[in-house]
Amino acid sequence: MHKSTIVQLVQLLEEDGHAVRTGNISALEPILEQKSELLITLESSPNKYTDIAIIRAKAARNEALLAAAIRGVKTARNRLLELERVKSELRVYGKDGSLQQTKGHSSALERKA
């Protein structure tokens, strides 16, 4: 049973990594619950160093994937905020060479007769 638990945990770690790589964030919660249950089972039994090393390596890889995904989301969010800011204001240089801000135009179409 112990080996089966390790195999199941390794499989879940693979699924976890795949979910992060494919952007299937909704799949992470059920995987987390299953991993937690398996880890509790593993804590109560003797473990080989090699088994723990495999699990640790896969968990570290998934941690790096999650960190990269978080950085990507933050970067995208910041870029969208910057585009929204640019859309709402216009910066121009005045006659004296100083940077001045003016209000941007609405994105609605204007009809001129």
C-alpha positions, -999 to +999 in steps of 0.1 A: +000+000+000+029+024+008+043+022-027+008+027-042+005+059-021+038+072-035+028+064-071-005+081-066+012+112-052+037+113-080+008+110-105-011+139-087+021+160-089+023+154-126-014+163-130-008+194-109+021+205-131+000+199-163-029+219-149-006+249-143+011+246-177-022+245-195-038+272-174-064+248-159-064+266-125-098+251-115-083+216-115-058+226-088-082+226-058-093+190-061-057+179-067-046+198-036-072+180-015-061+146-028-024+154-023-031+165+013-048+131+020-019+112+005+007+132+024-011+124+057-009+088+048+028+090+039+036+107+072+024+077+091+046+052+073+084+047+068+097+063+036+127+057+014+150+086+008+147+081-030+109+083-029+110+115-009+136+129-033+113+122-063+083+138-046+104+168-035+118+174-070+083+173-086+069+196-059+098+220-065+091+220-102+054+227-096+063+255-072+085+271-099+057+267-125+032+284-101+056+312-094+061+318-131+023+317-137+018+343-109+046+365-124+029+362-158-005+372-144+010+402-125+028+413-156-003+411-178-024+429-151+002+457-149+003+460-187-035+462-189-035+489-162-009+508-181-029+506-213-060+518-194-040+547-180-026+556-214-061+555-228-074+579-202-047+605-204-023+620-229+012+632-221+027+659-243+056+682-241+048+719-236+065+749-252+089+750-223+099+714-228+081+701-196+059+671-196+022+679-193-008+657-189-040+662-206-072+642-204-077+617-231-107+613-254-134+589-248-132+557-269-168+564-281-171+574-317-179+610-324-199+621-354-193+655-369-218+670-392 
